Amino acid sequence: MGNAHGALDGDPDAGVPDAATGVDDDAGTDAGDGTGTCDAGAAGDPAPTVTPSNLPSNICDVPGTQDLVVTASSEPDFYTTPCDSVISQSDGLPSICVRKFANVTVGGPLWGVSPGNEQVVAIVATGTFTVEESGTIVVADGPADPRGLPPGYNAGGGGAGHIGAGGAGSSPGGSAYGPTTGNQLVPGADGHFGDGGYSGGTPGFHGAALQVVACHDLHLLGSIEADGSNGQPGHDDYTPHVEYPGSGGGGGSGGTLVIEAARILGSGGQLSAVGGQGGRAGGAPGDYTVPGGAGAPGRIVVNVPACSASSAFTSDPPATIGIVGTH
């Protein structure tokens, strides 16, 4: 696991990624100029608009009534604002709390927290959605999926599963779960405690799930993250039982990001849904000194129209590229 960002891949339109950007920006055709981009239609054509998954198909038709602006020093009321609507998901997954705005500008940290932490979040901008270079959206709160929880612990805590099983400590990691295709918003799972008899490390927590919808342009220069956190290390000693220094906690697994836009512009943006590392073992020798297992990665889905010009952003794990309709 870890935090290195991989290249974007998975374009079902069978185009060849550009060597400089890693993105196939020539997929599809454009009725205006045939270049494969969405920014040069016939004179008077309306700007392209995405039809998002999971949410009502007409959600982009009615403009949002206020902007969301996040600066490095601001504390937006995003945390406490009620949902504009709540959308059910199938398969027993948590419902989606929809937060709809006219324009969104993120120039500082924005934590994607839903009311009561019982729902996953969708942020919709009916105008422009901008994540500045100094901006980051983090979803590390909300419901966890118990299906990826490791089955038990014995010394080193197991890492949580999601897309693949979690890493083992001295006990197994959590099982793989959830869909590997489609657009469902599936949270990650928590790791397990490291046991040491007395002083094991605490587990890492899950990455949650987030849907970002830019009805028009998404300017992506900063980061959007649904990472699991690292397990904590075991203690180096435990007086008076130095023979039980403690083992590391398991890492939490990554969640799910679904990013949908008519166009994705800018460069240098990062999408991340990695699992957390397992905590190290305690420093003193002993029977229970075992590191924790790493959490499994989550999923990243990027849906754009076939004629979208996408930027050179990076994605870890690699994003699945889907094609969505416009109207």
C-alpha positions as CSV (number, residue, x, y, z in Angstrom):
1,M,0.0,0.0,0.0
2,G,1.3,3.5,0.6
3,N,0.6,6.9,-0.9
4,A,2.4,6.9,-4.3
5,H,0.0,8.0,-7.0
6,G,-0.4,5.8,-10.1
7,A,-1.3,6.8,-13.6
8,L,-4.9,7.1,-14.8
9,D,-6.1,4.1,-16.8
10,G,-9.1,2.1,-17.9
11,D,-10.7,4.1,-20.7
12,P,-13.5,1.9,-22.2
13,D,-13.6,4.2,-25.3
14,A,-10.5,2.3,-26.6
15,G,-8.5,5.4,-27.2
16,V,-4.8,5.6,-26.6
17,P,-3.7,7.7,-23.6
18,D,-1.6,10.7,-24.5
19,A,2.1,10.1,-23.7
20,A,2.4,13.4,-21.9
21,T,-0.8,13.3,-19.8
22,G,-1.6,9.6,-19.4
23,V,-5.2,10.5,-20.3
24,D,-7.0,9.7,-23.5
25,D,-8.4,13.1,-24.4
26,D,-9.2,12.2,-28.0
27,A,-11.9,9.6,-27.2
28,G,-15.3,10.1,-28.8
29,T,-16.2,12.8,-31.3
30,D,-17.5,16.3,-31.0
31,A,-20.3,17.6,-33.2
32,G,-18.8,21.0,-33.5
33,D,-15.2,20.4,-34.6
34,G,-14.5,16.7,-34.5
35,T,-11.4,17.1,-32.3
36,G,-12.7,15.0,-29.4
37,T,-13.0,17.9,-27.0
38,C,-16.2,19.5,-25.5
39,D,-15.1,23.1,-25.7
40,A,-15.6,23.9,-29.3
41,G,-19.1,23.2,-30.4
42,A,-21.1,25.2,-32.9
43,A,-21.7,28.9,-32.1
44,G,-24.5,29.3,-29.6
45,D,-24.3,25.7,-28.3
46,P,-25.0,25.5,-24.5
47,A,-22.1,24.4,-22.3
48,P,-22.0,20.7,-21.8
49,T,-23.7,19.3,-18.7
50,V,-23.1,15.9,-17.1
51,T,-25.9,13.6,-16.1
52,P,-24.7,12.1,-12.9
53,S,-25.1,8.5,-11.6
54,N,-26.8,7.7,-8.2
55,L,-28.6,11.1,-8.1
56,P,-31.7,12.4,-9.8
57,S,-31.0,12.8,-13.5
58,N,-32.3,16.4,-13.5
59,I,-30.2,17.6,-10.5
60,C,-28.1,19.8,-12.8
61,D,-31.1,21.5,-14.3
62,V,-32.0,23.6,-11.3
63,P,-29.2,25.9,-10.2
64,G,-27.9,25.8,-6.6
65,T,-28.8,28.9,-4.6
66,Q,-25.5,29.6,-2.8
67,D,-21.8,29.1,-3.2
68,L,-19.5,27.0,-1.0
69,V,-16.1,28.7,-0.5
70,V,-13.4,27.1,1.6
71,T,-10.2,29.0,2.4
72,A,-7.2,27.9,4.4
73,S,-8.6,29.7,7.5
74,S,-12.3,29.2,7.1
75,E,-14.5,26.8,9.0
76,P,-17.4,26.2,6.6
77,D,-20.8,25.3,7.9
78,F,-20.7,22.3,5.6
79,Y,-20.3,20.2,8.7
80,T,-23.7,21.1,10.2
81,T,-25.8,22.1,7.1
82,P,-28.7,19.7,6.6
83,C,-28.8,17.5,3.5
84,D,-30.5,19.1,0.5
85,S,-31.8,15.6,-0.2
86,V,-31.2,12.0,0.8
87,I,-30.9,9.3,-1.8
88,S,-31.1,5.6,-1.0
89,Q,-28.6,3.1,-2.2
90,S,-29.3,-0.6,-2.8
91,D,-27.6,-3.6,-1.2
92,G,-28.0,-2.2,2.3
93,L,-25.4,0.6,1.7
94,P,-25.7,3.9,3.5
95,S,-27.8,6.6,2.0
96,I,-26.3,9.5,0.2
97,C,-26.5,13.0,1.8
98,V,-26.6,15.4,-1.2
99,R,-25.1,18.9,-0.7
100,K,-26.0,21.1,-3.6
101,F,-24.4,24.5,-4.4
102,A,-24.2,27.0,-7.2
103,N,-20.3,27.0,-7.3
104,V,-17.8,25.3,-5.1
105,T,-14.3,26.6,-4.5
106,V,-12.0,24.6,-2.2
107,G,-8.8,26.5,-1.3
108,G,-8.2,24.8,2.1
109,P,-9.2,21.6,3.9
110,L,-12.8,20.4,3.6
111,W,-13.9,17.4,5.5
112,G,-16.8,15.6,3.9
113,V,-18.8,14.9,7.0
114,S,-22.5,14.0,6.9
115,P,-25.1,14.6,9.6
116,G,-24.8,12.0,12.3
117,N,-22.0,10.2,10.4
118,E,-24.6,7.8,9.1
119,Q,-24.5,8.7,5.5
120,V,-22.1,9.1,2.7
121,V,-21.8,12.4,0.9
122,A,-22.4,13.8,-2.6
123,I,-21.2,17.4,-3.3
124,V,-22.9,18.9,-6.4
125,A,-21.9,22.2,-8.1
126,T,-24.4,23.3,-10.7
127,G,-21.9,25.8,-11.9
128,T,-18.1,25.4,-11.6
129,F,-16.4,23.2,-9.1
130,T,-12.8,24.2,-8.3
131,V,-10.3,22.4,-6.1
132,E,-7.3,24.8,-5.9
133,E,-3.7,23.7,-5.5
134,S,-4.0,24.5,-1.8
135,G,-7.3,22.7,-1.5
136,T,-8.1,19.2,-0.3
137,I,-11.3,17.3,0.2
138,V,-11.0,14.5,2.7
139,V,-13.7,11.9,3.6
140,A,-12.4,9.9,6.5
141,D,-15.6,10.0,8.6
142,G,-19.0,8.5,8.3
143,P,-20.2,4.9,8.4
144,A,-17.7,2.0,8.0
145,D,-18.5,-1.2,6.1
146,P,-18.3,-4.2,8.6
147,R,-17.7,-6.6,5.7
148,G,-14.0,-5.7,5.6
149,L,-13.3,-5.9,9.3
150,P,-10.6,-8.5,10.1
151,P,-12.0,-11.6,11.8
152,G,-10.1,-11.3,15.0
153,Y,-6.7,-10.4,16.4
154,N,-3.8,-12.2,18.0
155,A,-0.8,-10.0,18.4
156,G,-0.4,-8.0,15.2
157,G,-3.7,-6.5,14.1
158,G,-5.1,-7.5,10.7
159,G,-5.6,-4.8,8.0
160,A,-9.1,-4.1,6.7
161,G,-10.3,-5.4,3.4
162,H,-12.1,-3.7,0.5
163,I,-10.8,-4.1,-3.0
164,G,-8.8,-7.2,-2.1
165,A,-8.1,-8.6,1.3
166,G,-6.4,-6.7,4.0
167,G,-2.8,-7.5,5.0
168,A,-2.3,-10.0,7.8
169,G,-0.6,-9.3,11.1
170,S,-0.4,-12.5,13.1
171,S,-4.1,-12.9,12.3
172,P,-5.7,-12.6,8.9
173,G,-6.7,-9.4,7.3
174,G,-10.3,-8.5,6.5
175,S,-12.0,-10.1,3.4
176,A,-12.5,-8.4,0.1
177,Y,-16.0,-7.0,-0.4
178,G,-18.2,-4.8,-2.4
179,P,-18.6,-4.2,-6.2
180,T,-15.5,-3.8,-8.4
181,T,-17.6,-2.1,-11.1
182,G,-20.4,0.5,-11.1
183,N,-20.9,3.7,-9.2
184,Q,-22.1,2.7,-5.7
185,L,-20.6,4.7,-2.8
186,V,-19.1,2.0,-0.6
187,P,-17.2,3.0,2.6
188,G,-13.9,1.4,3.7
189,A,-13.5,-0.7,6.8
190,D,-11.5,-0.3,10.1
191,G,-8.4,-2.3,11.0
192,H,-8.0,-4.4,14.1
193,F,-6.2,-3.6,17.3
194,G,-2.8,-5.0,17.8
195,D,-2.6,-7.3,20.8
196,G,0.3,-7.3,23.2
197,G,-1.4,-8.5,26.3
198,Y,-1.1,-4.9,27.5
199,S,0.1,-2.4,25.0
200,G,-1.0,-3.0,21.4
201,G,-1.4,-0.3,18.8
202,T,-4.8,1.1,18.0
203,P,-6.2,0.3,14.5
204,G,-6.4,2.6,11.5
205,F,-9.8,4.0,10.5
206,H,-11.5,3.7,7.2
207,G,-11.7,6.0,4.3
208,A,-15.4,7.0,3.7
209,A,-17.2,7.5,0.4
210,L,-17.7,10.6,-1.7
211,Q,-19.3,11.6,-5.0
212,V,-18.2,14.9,-6.6
213,V,-20.5,16.2,-9.3
214,A,-19.4,19.2,-11.4
215,C,-22.4,19.8,-13.7
216,H,-20.1,21.8,-16.0
217,D,-16.3,22.1,-15.3
218,L,-14.2,20.6,-12.6
219,H,-11.0,22.4,-12.1
220,L,-8.8,19.9,-10.3
221,L,-5.5,21.1,-9.0
222,G,-5.6,20.0,-5.4
223,S,-6.5,16.6,-3.9
224,I,-9.6,14.6,-3.2
225,E,-9.0,11.7,-0.7
226,A,-10.8,8.8,0.8
227,D,-7.8,7.1,2.4
228,G,-7.7,4.7,5.3
229,S,-5.4,5.8,8.1
230,N,-2.4,3.9,9.5
231,G,-2.5,1.6,12.4
232,Q,-0.6,2.8,15.4
233,P,2.6,1.2,16.6
234,G,2.8,-1.1,19.6
235,H,4.3,0.4,22.7
236,D,8.0,-0.2,23.3
237,D,7.6,-1.5,26.8
238,Y,4.9,-2.0,29.4
239,T,6.1,-1.8,33.0
240,P,6.3,-4.2,34.7
241,H,5.8,-6.6,31.8
242,V,8.6,-5.7,29.4
243,E,8.2,-9.1,27.8
244,Y,4.9,-7.8,26.2
245,P,6.0,-4.6,24.3
246,G,2.9,-4.6,22.1
247,S,2.1,-5.2,18.5
248,G,1.0,-2.8,15.7
249,G,-2.6,-2.1,14.8
250,G,-4.0,-2.9,11.4
251,G,-4.5,-0.2,8.8
252,G,-7.9,0.9,7.7
253,S,-9.0,0.4,4.1
254,G,-9.6,3.0,1.5
255,G,-13.2,4.1,0.6
256,T,-14.8,5.1,-2.7
257,L,-14.5,8.2,-4.8
258,V,-16.9,8.8,-7.7
259,I,-15.9,11.9,-9.7
260,E,-18.3,13.2,-12.4
261,A,-17.9,16.2,-14.6
262,A,-18.7,17.5,-18.1
263,R,-15.0,18.4,-18.3
264,I,-12.0,18.0,-16.0
265,L,-9.5,20.8,-16.4
266,G,-6.2,21.8,-14.8
267,S,-3.2,19.7,-14.0
268,G,-1.5,18.4,-10.9
269,G,-4.7,17.2,-9.2
270,Q,-4.6,14.0,-7.2
271,L,-7.3,11.4,-6.3
272,S,-6.5,8.9,-3.6
273,A,-8.3,6.0,-1.9
274,V,-5.4,4.0,-0.5
275,G,-5.3,1.8,2.5
276,G,-3.4,2.7,5.7
277,Q,-0.1,1.0,6.6
278,G,0.0,-1.4,9.5
279,G,1.6,-0.1,12.8
280,R,5.1,-1.2,13.6
281,A,5.8,-3.7,16.3
282,G,7.0,-2.5,19.7
283,G,10.8,-2.0,20.0
284,A,11.6,-4.5,22.7
285,P,11.7,-8.3,21.9
286,G,8.9,-10.5,23.0
287,D,6.4,-13.1,22.0
288,Y,3.8,-10.6,21.0
289,T,5.9,-8.2,19.0
290,V,4.4,-8.3,15.6
291,P,3.6,-5.5,13.1
292,G,0.0,-4.9,11.9
293,G,-1.2,-5.6,8.4
294,A,-1.9,-3.0,5.8
295,G,-5.4,-1.9,4.8
296,A,-6.7,-2.8,1.3
297,P,-7.2,0.0,-1.3
298,G,-10.6,1.3,-2.2
299,R,-12.0,2.4,-5.6
300,I,-11.9,5.5,-7.7
301,V,-14.4,6.0,-10.6
302,V,-14.1,9.0,-13.0
303,N,-17.1,9.5,-15.2
304,V,-16.9,12.0,-18.1
305,P,-18.6,12.4,-21.4
306,A,-16.9,10.7,-24.3
307,C,-15.8,14.0,-25.7
308,S,-14.4,15.4,-22.4
309,A,-11.0,17.0,-22.3
310,S,-9.5,15.6,-19.1
311,S,-6.5,17.0,-17.3
312,A,-3.3,15.2,-16.2
313,F,-4.4,14.2,-12.7
314,T,-3.1,11.2,-10.9
315,S,-5.1,8.4,-9.3
316,D,-4.1,5.9,-6.6
317,P,-5.5,3.2,-7.0
318,P,-5.8,3.8,-10.8
319,A,-9.2,5.1,-11.7
320,T,-11.9,3.3,-13.7
321,I,-13.0,5.6,-16.5
322,G,-16.7,5.6,-17.4
323,I,-18.7,7.5,-20.0
324,V,-21.7,9.4,-18.9
325,G,-24.4,11.1,-21.0
326,T,-24.8,14.9,-21.5
327,H,-27.9,16.9,-22.0
